[in-house]
């Protein structure tokens, strides 16, 4: 990859945000998608980002492994697998612009569905099949499933640590499942893995910052602020992808 100083700086910032997203505010992950898609072609950026996300997943599982709601995960996995297969087909058929705008539209859609559900039915349970399909599709197409899952877990009413633990295990399993599909599409290469090696320290730094942020939110009992940050970052990222 022939990258200039500006592109490398963007990717370094994105790597830090991967760590923050995995250990604190999931919606930030969508910003990393946008930064990678700015520095690299959209399809190439997807393969370059996936190994960094797996590093972040391992750090998140190490921190929050005891807090997962496995019943919620088991409800999601069948539809997520179907979404990944649909996303694999989609990636093989469309260009970068269509990929980016499709993900932006999906992210806005899930936020609107969440807000509509809260207004019409209060804290009713979100449809696991729909969100599973969307999470699988968006994570395969552009590693943007974090925002979909964030909205799903918010709508399910999970407290902060259960939210983080469930998301950590979900994405570790799903991202490992995606590796052979991404490699088969030529999205993960020796060159992209070399770039990942340079960026891993940024993920580690971001994970540390994320842990400090969560401790502050816990001590301050800011569950509502936690939810608002996730939704806010998701909307901003979606609008950026629609450009």
N, C-alpha and C positions, 0 to 999 in steps of 0.2 A: 504494500500500500504506500503510495507516494503522498504523504501528508505534510502540510506546512505547519508552521508554529501555531497558527490560529486554530486549525483543525485539532491539533494535539491538545491545545488548551481546553477546547470545548469537550473533548473526550475525557480529559482529566476531571473536569467539573462533573461530567455525567457519571463517572466512576464513583466519585464521592457521594453523589445523590443516590446511586444504587444502594450503597450501604445505609444511608438514611432511610430510604424507602423500605428496605427489608427489616429494619429494626425499630422503625418508628411510624412514619407517615406514608402509607402505601400509595397514595395518589401521586407522590413525588416521582414514582417510577415512570409515569407517563411523560414527565419532563425529560427523563433520560432517553426515552424513545425519540422524542423530538430532537434532542441535541445530537444523538447518534445519526439520525436521518439528515441533519443539517451538515454534519462533517463527512458523511459517507452516503453513497447511493442507498435508497431505502432497503432493497433486498440484501445488499452487502452488510448494511448496519444491523440487520436482524441477526445474522450469523455471528457478527462480532460481539454483540451484546449478550447473547445467551450464556456463554461460559461465565461471564462476570455476574450475571444474575444467579447462577448456580452457586458461585462462591458466597454471594450475599445470602442465599437460602440456607447454606450450611451454617453461617454465622447466626442467622435468625433462629434456626432450629436449636442450636446450642444454647441460645439465650432463653427461648420461650417453649421448649419442647414439652413441658408438663402442662401447658395450658390449652391444648388443642381440644376441640369438640369433634370427636371422630365420627359421631353419627351424622353431623352436617357434611363432613368430607365424603362419607360413603354415599350419601344421597347425590352428591355432585359428580362423582367420578365417571359414571357411565355416559352422561351427556357431555362431559368435558372431552372424553375420548372421541366421541362423534364430532365435536366441534374442531378438534385437532385434525382429524381426517379431512373435514371440509376445508379447513384453513390450508392444509397441504395442497389440495387440489387448486384452491384459489391462487396461492402463491405461484404455482406453475403456469397460470394462465394470464395474469394481469401485469401491468407495468407499475413502476414506483409511485406515480402520482395517484393512480386508482387505489393502490394499497394504503397510502397515507390518508387520503380523504375518507376511505371506507372506515378506517379505524377511528378517525375523528368523529364521524357521524355516529358510530356505535357507542362511543364513550358518552356523547351528549344524550343519546337515547336512554342509556341505562340510568344516568343521573335524573332525567325527566321522569322515568318510570318510578324511581325511588321517591322523588318528591311528590308525585301524584298519589302513590300508595299511602304515604304518610298523611296527605291531606284528606283522602277519601276514606281510608280504613284504619288510620292510626298506625300502630306498629304491627300490622299483619305480616305474616311470613311471606318472603319473596318466593316466586316460582323457581324451584331449584333447577328444573329441566331447562328453562329459558336462560337463566344465568349461567348454567353449566355449559350450554352450547355457545353462548357469547364469549365466556371466558376461554374456552378451548379454541374457538376461532380466532379471537383477537390475540391470544398469546402465541399462536402458531404464526399468524400473519406478521405481527410486528412486536412481539413481546410486550403487548399492552394489556394483557389479561389482569394485571394487578389492579387497575382502576375498576374493572368490572367486578372483581372479587371484593374490592373494598366497599363498593356500593351494596353488594349482596350481604356482606357481613354486618354492615351498618343497619341495613333493613331488617336483618335477623335479630338485632338488638343485643349483640354480644358486648360485654364489658371490654375494656381496653386490652387486658392481658389475654383473654380468650380470643379476641379478634386477632391479636398478633400471633399467638400460638397456632391457631387454625390456619391462618394465612401462610405461616412459615412452612408447616408440613405440606400444605396443599401445593405450594409452588416448588418445593424441593422435588416432590414426586412428579409433578407435571413437567417441569423443566427437564428432568432426567429422561422422562418418556419422550420428549421432543427431540432429543439429541440425534437419534438415528434418522429421523425425518429431515432435520435440518442438514445433516451431513449428506444425505441422499440427494437433496436439492442443490448441493454445492455451496451452501451458505456458511458452513464452517470449514475453514482451510488452514493449512500450516501457517500461512501469513496472518490470518486473523487471530490464531492462537498466540502468535508472537506479540501482537498488539495487546492481547489480553494480559500477558505476563507483565507488560509495562504498566498496566492500569490497575492491577490487583491492589497495590498499596493504597490507592484512592478509595477502593471499596472498604478496606480495613479501617481507614480513617473515618469514612462515613458511618460505618457501623458503630464506632465508638461515640460519635456525635449523636447518633440516633438513640443509643442507650441512655445517654445523658439527658436528652430531650424527654424521653418517656419517664425517667425518674422524676423530672421536674413536673411533668403533667400529672403523675400519680400523687406526688406530695401536695400539689395545688388542687387536686380533685377537679381537673378540667376535662371531664369526659365530653362535654358539649363542644369545647374548643377543639378537641381531638377530632370529633366528627366534622366540624366545620372546615378544618384544615384539609381533611381528606377530600371532601366534596369540592372545595375551592380549587385545589391543585388539579383535580380531575377535569373540571370545566375549562380552566386555563389551558391545559395541555390539549384538550379536544379542539378548542378553537384554533390553537396553533397548527394542529395537524390538518385542519380544513383549509388552510391558506392556499 
